[in-house]
Amino acid sequence: MADSGRIFHFLHNKAKWVASLDPEQKRLLQLEIDTLDVSWLAYLKDDITSKEFLELKQFLDREKIQGKKVFPPPEDIYSWYVVISLILWIPSCSPNPAIIVPLHCNK
């Protein structure tokens, strides 16, 4: 599926994807569901629902329950998303984009 088609399809099916998650997956992935734009979720959904990623999220939960400090704090975990989006936004919105990124451009 072409990049824009993948994003468009996921944009209209995010709620269906979230509904397909079991309660534990929804709990573990709430940060990703709430934070990541559909343009990124369309590409990362298989990775974030992988056994390894969910085990990592469970491990981090156990660490927090035990009172251990987890870094970065949850509100900063996806700060890369904001930075990358800002860096890549300008080239992706130029008349002749140098790169194609999974972002939307409102001209």
Secondary structure by P-SEA (a helix, b strand, c coil): ccaaaaaaaaaacaaaaaaaccaaaaaaaaaaaacccaaaaaccccccccaaaaaaaaaaaaaaaacccccccccccaaaaaaaaaaaccccccccccccccccccc
